[in-house]
Amino acid sequence: MTSDSKIFTAHFFTDLIEIYDIKGNLIRRCQGPNQYQPRLREKSVGGGGLFFRPVQDETYQCYSFFKPVNVKDEIFVLYFGDLYQNFEGNRCSRILVFDTDGNPLRIYKLKIPIISFTVDSEKRIIYGVTDRPEKEEDEFNIIKYEY
């Protein structure tokens, strides 16, 4: 996601955030909050191809693969931070907030895990999408968190 003239990336198998300028030059790399390193195994596939898969009991799922959300001069991103084998359907119960230089500001712990979200900065509300419905016939619900 972009903010003014910066591009932010958050990684799935490591708690790494990278900030680039609009031309793609790395400005800063921020590791944390847990300092997880990716633990992946290489696997060959037919035709000479390779892919990597997580190592059981060693790989952590960190940031959601959904893009970070730019809110004025802050960046909100979903964070799981547990072993990948415990990861359930892209649900995260924490949102980490950084300034546009990558410095950590806040952590929001959510009562109901969400899979995606947006932020209304004027009303100071986080709207999250959850796949844990209140009723059986529902597939998804919108959760409202004030901050």
C-alpha positions in Angstrom: 0.0 0.0 0.0 1.2 3.5 -0.6 1.2 6.6 1.6 2.1 9.9 -0.1 5.4 8.9 -1.7 6.1 5.6 0.3 5.2 2.0 -0.4 4.7 -0.3 2.6 5.0 -4.1 2.5 4.2 -6.5 5.4 5.4 -10.1 5.2 3.5 -13.3 5.8 6.2 -15.7 7.3 8.2 -13.1 9.1 7.4 -10.0 11.1 9.1 -7.7 8.7 7.8 -4.4 7.3 9.6 -2.7 4.5 9.2 0.9 3.3 10.1 1.9 -0.2 10.1 5.2 -2.0 7.8 5.5 -5.0 10.7 4.5 -7.3 11.1 1.2 -5.5 14.2 2.1 -3.5 14.3 0.6 0.0 14.0 3.3 2.7 13.8 1.2 5.8 13.3 -2.4 7.0 11.6 -2.9 10.4 11.7 -6.3 12.2 9.3 -7.1 15.0 7.6 -7.3 17.3 8.7 -10.9 17.8 11.8 -11.1 15.6 10.5 -14.2 13.8 12.6 -15.5 10.9 11.0 -17.5 8.1 11.4 -21.3 8.4 10.7 -22.8 5.0 11.6 -26.0 3.2 12.3 -26.2 -0.5 10.4 -28.7 -2.5 10.9 -29.6 -6.2 8.0 -29.9 -8.5 7.7 -31.4 -12.0 9.4 -29.5 -14.8 12.3 -28.2 -12.7 10.2 -25.8 -10.6 10.6 -25.2 -6.9 8.3 -23.9 -4.2 8.7 -23.4 -0.5 6.5 -24.6 2.3 6.4 -23.8 6.0 8.3 -26.1 8.4 5.9 -27.7 10.9 6.2 -26.4 14.5 8.8 -23.8 13.4 7.2 -21.3 11.0 5.2 -18.4 12.2 2.5 -16.6 10.3 2.9 -12.9 11.0 1.3 -10.2 9.0 -1.9 -10.8 7.0 -1.5 -11.0 3.2 -4.2 -8.3 3.0 -2.6 -5.0 2.4 -1.9 -2.5 5.2 -4.3 0.4 5.6 -3.1 4.0 5.4 -4.9 6.2 7.9 -3.6 9.8 7.8 0.0 9.5 9.0 -0.3 6.0 10.3 -0.3 2.5 8.9 -2.6 -0.2 10.3 -1.8 -3.9 9.6 -3.4 -7.2 10.7 -1.0 -9.3 12.8 -1.3 -13.0 13.7 2.0 -13.8 15.4 1.6 -17.4 16.2 2.7 -20.7 14.6 1.5 -21.1 11.1 -0.1 -24.5 11.9 -2.5 -22.6 14.4 -3.5 -20.1 11.7 -7.2 -20.3 11.0 -8.5 -18.9 7.7 -6.7 -15.6 7.7 -8.2 -14.5 11.1 -6.2 -12.1 13.1 -7.0 -10.7 16.6 -4.4 -7.9 16.6 -3.9 -4.8 14.6 -0.5 -3.1 14.8 -0.2 0.6 14.1 3.0 2.2 12.8 3.9 5.7 11.8 4.9 6.3 8.2 8.6 5.8 9.1 7.9 2.3 10.5 8.0 3.1 14.2 5.5 1.1 16.3 2.7 3.2 17.9 -0.1 0.9 19.2 -1.5 -2.6 19.3 -5.2 -3.2 19.2 -6.3 -6.6 20.6 -9.7 -7.5 19.0 -12.3 -9.6 20.9 -13.4 -11.2 17.6 -10.7 -12.1 15.0 -11.1 -10.5 11.6 -10.0 -11.3 8.1 -10.0 -7.8 6.6 -10.7 -4.3 7.7 -10.9 -0.6 6.9 -10.6 2.5 9.1 -12.8 5.6 9.4 -10.2 8.0 10.9 -12.7 10.9 11.4 -15.1 8.7 13.5 -12.1 6.7 14.9 -13.8 3.4 14.0 -12.2 0.2 12.6 -14.7 -1.9 10.5 -13.6 -5.5 10.4 -14.9 -8.4 8.4 -15.2 -11.7 10.2 -16.2 -15.1 9.0 -17.4 -16.1 12.5 -21.1 -15.3 12.0 -23.6 -14.6 14.7 -26.2 -16.7 12.9 -25.6 -20.0 11.2 -27.1 -18.7 7.9 -24.6 -15.8 7.7 -21.2 -16.3 6.1 -19.6 -13.0 7.1 -20.3 -10.2 9.6 -19.0 -6.6 9.9 -17.5 -5.9 13.3 -17.2 -2.3 14.6 -14.4 -1.3 16.9 -14.0 2.2 18.2 -10.4 3.4 18.9 
